């Protein structure tokens, strides 16, 4: 039986997540019932060999998702924060998560077994519409990243990335928002050198839009950063 304190924590995180809060209340309850809290230390792998979990939702902290082909440098896809998720395609296909997902700082996840999710969707076929919507938005996000990395000016690219990572959780009432990632990882995600990325970050700091710190970048002016980012920013 799911412990009530875990249920309440997962349920609260789902209700605050941009990706899941549109679900009906009964569906949020059911999803929270089948999840378990998984606690990770910094740099600890979220996905172990042979795990039966297929979907993870970040409760607090962050998950660094990357991959590395033999003989090539590492590619960082994202550093996902609270409210975001990973593994949905693995859950649909009932296949292991292919990328490397590691905690960035102490991190808590809600982890969901593939068979539990499959049974839930069988009970509630309406959930397929939500699942297909999530997958569609992730595909659109991948296309936007390709476009931004090809044509958008670097300051705008930084603004769009930071906002996209921040939007997964409820920002209402917040004056400042911290995005958990290093400047080095941000440079890798943007496909630019660390020196050029750092110079652009410093320029944004002088404008009062952000503040760079240890293992994180704080958004100081959400409205100003939204204006720089332009339309079509999608939550990660």
PyMOL commands that set and color helices and strands:
alter all, ss='L'
color gray80, all
select helices_A, chain A and resi 4-16+25-34+88-93+114-123+127-151+154-166+183-190+194-206+222-229
alter helices_A, ss='H'
color red, helices_A
select strands_A, chain A and resi 35-40+53-60+62-67+75-81+85-86+100-103+107-113+177-179+210-213+216-219
alter strands_A, ss='S'
color yellow, strands_A
deselect
rebuild
show_as cartoon
